[in-house]
Amino acid sequence: MNWIVLETQERLRGQEYQLSERKSLHVYEILRAKQGDTLQAVSLGEAKGQFLLLEEPQKGKKLRGEFLADTIQLATNRPQNLQLLIALQRPQTSKKIIQLAACLGVPSLVFFIANKSEKSYLNSPIWQEEALLHESILGMEQGGNPFPPKIVVEKNKYRLRNYLRSDSYFFQPDSKLAFLGRAEAKNPSLTLVFGPESGFAAEDIAFLQEEGVRGLQLSASILRTEYAFAYAMSQLELLRQ
């Protein structure tokens, strides 16, 4: 936890907050902070600043602190020029993807059911709104991004037509190996489509190609979906920085 994420339900009054048990325990056991210390913090969807500890951290005690007004910097709106469409993954993989997306400030994630997707994964409690926010906050605590990604689950892959644009690419080992910079140079706004862990079925590829989505090979090695996701985000971050 590099950043404290301050949530609405933790606010007591003004800029004073009482952290959850999980966060309080982390401050006590891992950060080993003391009363009077300041920690990096973000208020959910709003701002960045410094959080002053108003009392001595203790095990089993919810910690009070103040989001210092003179340090608060309102967060600018996140860029909307990146859209990620990801075939349904096993819950643990989905958690990793959500956390990384929240860490990096990805504005939206659309999970969809591809032909080879395991539909039973939808029965996982991870898809409940509260659980999605929890995973997002874990990522935001790492990267200091104030905005959780908007997460949508589409059960009909043909509804992806609502998201696909002329600047859309899907990743497939049989496609041509290419650096994302070539796509980025032509299209500063991108939609990237990631397949299920077993890969896209021929029917999925045909559908995407009919919609004008172009195939790219991201690496000479076959990557797990969460690795491919991190690999692609790393390329884009280098380009955009």
C-alpha positions in Angstrom: 0.0 0.0 0.0 1.8 3.1 -1.3 -1.3 5.3 -1.1 -4.2 5.5 1.4 -7.5 5.5 -0.5 -10.0 7.5 1.4 -13.6 6.3 0.8 -16.8 8.2 1.4 -18.0 5.8 4.2 -14.8 6.5 6.1 -15.3 10.3 6.3 -16.3 11.5 9.8 -16.5 15.3 9.2 -14.9 17.8 6.9 -11.6 16.2 5.9 -11.3 13.9 8.9 -11.5 10.2 8.2 -11.5 6.9 10.2 -9.8 4.2 8.2 -11.1 0.7 7.8 -9.6 -2.1 9.9 -7.7 -3.4 7.0 -6.0 -0.1 6.2 -5.4 0.7 9.9 -3.7 -2.6 10.4 -1.5 -2.0 7.3 -0.5 1.4 8.7 0.4 -0.2 12.0 2.1 -3.4 10.9 3.6 -2.6 7.5 4.1 1.1 7.3 4.9 1.4 11.0 3.7 5.0 11.0 3.4 7.1 14.1 1.0 9.8 15.3 1.8 13.0 13.5 3.2 11.2 10.4 1.8 12.1 7.0 1.1 9.5 4.3 0.3 9.8 0.6 -3.5 9.6 0.1 -6.2 9.9 -2.5 -9.8 10.6 -2.0 -11.9 8.3 -4.2 -12.6 9.9 -7.5 -11.5 13.4 -6.3 -8.0 14.4 -5.3 -4.5 13.6 -4.1 -2.8 14.9 -1.0 -1.3 14.1 2.4 -3.1 12.3 5.2 -2.0 13.3 8.7 -2.3 10.6 11.5 -4.2 12.2 14.4 -3.6 9.3 16.8 -1.1 6.6 17.5 -1.7 3.4 15.4 -2.6 0.4 17.5 -3.5 -3.2 16.6 -7.2 -3.7 16.4 -8.0 0.0 16.4 -9.5 2.0 13.5 -7.2 4.9 12.8 -8.3 8.6 12.6 -6.6 11.1 10.4 -7.0 14.3 8.4 -6.7 14.8 4.7 -4.7 18.1 4.8 -6.5 20.8 2.9 -3.3 22.7 2.0 -1.9 19.6 0.2 -5.0 18.6 -1.7 -4.7 18.7 -5.5 -7.9 18.0 -7.4 -7.4 15.1 -9.8 -7.8 15.9 -13.5 -10.2 13.8 -15.5 -8.5 10.6 -16.7 -8.0 10.1 -20.4 -10.8 8.4 -22.2 -8.7 7.3 -25.2 -8.0 3.8 -24.1 -10.6 1.0 -24.0 -9.9 -2.6 -23.0 -12.1 -5.6 -23.9 -11.1 -8.8 -22.1 -12.6 -12.3 -22.5 -13.9 -13.7 -19.2 -11.0 -15.1 -17.1 -10.8 -17.3 -14.0 -11.6 -15.1 -10.9 -8.0 -14.9 -9.7 -6.8 -13.8 -13.1 -9.6 -11.2 -13.3 -8.6 -9.8 -9.9 -5.0 -9.3 -11.1 -6.2 -7.5 -14.3 -8.6 -5.3 -12.3 -6.0 -4.3 -9.8 -3.4 -3.5 -12.5 -5.9 -1.5 -14.5 -6.8 0.5 -11.4 -3.2 1.0 -10.6 -2.5 2.4 -14.0 -5.6 4.6 -14.3 -7.3 2.6 -17.1 -10.7 4.2 -17.5 -12.8 1.2 -18.4 -12.7 -2.6 -18.6 -15.3 -4.6 -20.5 -15.3 -8.4 -19.8 -17.1 -10.5 -22.4 -17.9 -14.2 -23.0 -15.8 -15.5 -25.9 -16.5 -18.9 -27.4 -13.9 -20.7 -25.2 -14.8 -18.7 -22.0 -15.8 -20.7 -19.0 -19.2 -19.3 -18.2 -19.2 -20.7 -14.7 -16.7 -18.0 -13.8 -19.6 -15.6 -13.7 -20.8 -17.3 -10.6 -17.9 -16.0 -8.6 -18.7 -13.3 -6.1 -15.9 -11.1 -7.6 -18.5 -9.7 -10.1 -20.5 -8.1 -7.4 -20.2 -4.3 -7.3 -18.7 -4.2 -3.8 -16.1 -6.8 -4.7 -15.1 -5.0 -8.0 -14.6 -1.8 -6.0 -12.5 -3.7 -3.5 -10.2 -5.1 -6.1 -10.0 -1.6 -7.8 -9.0 0.0 -4.5 -6.2 -2.5 -4.0 -4.8 -1.4 -7.3 -5.3 2.3 -6.6 -3.4 1.9 -3.3 -0.4 0.7 -5.3 -0.4 3.4 -8.0 -2.1 6.4 -6.5 -4.7 6.7 -9.2 -7.9 8.3 -7.7 -10.3 6.9 -10.2 -11.6 3.3 -10.2 -12.1 1.8 -13.7 -15.7 1.4 -14.9 -16.2 -2.3 -15.2 -18.9 -3.9 -17.4 -19.6 -7.6 -18.1 -21.2 -8.3 -21.5 -22.7 -11.8 -21.7 -23.3 -11.6 -25.4 -20.1 -11.0 -27.4 -22.0 -9.4 -30.2 -22.6 -6.5 -28.0 -19.0 -5.7 -28.4 -20.1 -3.9 -31.5 -21.1 -1.0 -29.1 -17.4 -0.7 -28.1 -15.4 -1.5 -31.2 -14.0 1.4 -33.2 -11.8 1.8 -36.3 -8.8 1.8 -34.1 -9.3 -1.6 -32.5 -6.8 -4.5 -32.3 -6.9 -8.0 -30.9 -4.0 -10.1 -29.8 -3.4 -13.5 -31.5 -0.1 -15.5 -31.7 -0.8 -16.3 -35.4 -0.9 -12.6 -36.3 2.1 -10.4 -37.2 4.4 -9.4 -34.4 4.1 -5.7 -34.1 5.0 -2.9 -31.7 1.9 -1.1 -30.3 3.7 2.2 -31.1 2.9 1.7 -34.8 -0.8 1.6 -33.9 -0.5 4.4 -31.4 1.2 6.7 -34.0 -1.8 6.4 -36.3 -4.5 6.3 -33.6 -3.9 8.0 -30.3 -7.2 6.4 -29.2 -7.1 2.7 -28.9 -9.3 -0.3 -28.2 -7.5 -3.5 -27.3 -9.1 -6.9 -27.2 -7.7 -9.8 -25.1 -8.8 -13.4 -25.5 -9.5 -16.1 -23.0 -6.7 -18.2 -21.5 -7.2 -20.9 -24.1 -7.1 -18.3 -27.0 -9.7 -17.1 -29.4 -11.8 -19.6 -31.3 -12.0 -19.3 -35.1 -15.5 -17.9 -34.7 -14.3 -15.1 -32.4 -11.5 -14.2 -34.8 -14.0 -14.2 -37.8 -16.4 -11.9 -35.8 -13.6 -9.5 -34.8 -12.2 -9.3 -38.3 -15.7 -8.7 -39.8 -16.0 -5.8 -37.4 -12.7 -4.3 -38.7 -10.6 -5.3 -35.7 -7.0 -6.0 -36.7 -4.8 -8.8 -35.3 -1.4 -8.2 -33.6 1.1 -10.5 -32.1 2.2 -8.9 -28.8 5.2 -11.2 -28.1 7.0 -14.1 -29.8 6.1 -16.0 -26.6 2.6 -17.1 -25.8 1.6 -15.1 -22.7 -0.9 -15.6 -20.0 -3.7 -13.0 -20.3 -2.6 -11.1 -17.2 1.0 -11.0 -18.6 -0.2 -9.9 -22.0 -2.3 -7.2 -20.3 0.8 -5.9 -18.4 3.0 -6.2 -21.4 0.6 -4.1 -23.5 0.1 -1.5 -20.8 3.9 -1.2 -20.4 4.3 -0.4 -24.1 1.6 2.2 -24.0 2.9 3.9 -20.9 6.4 4.3 -22.4 4.8 5.7 -25.6 2.5 8.2 -23.7 5.1 9.4 -21.3 
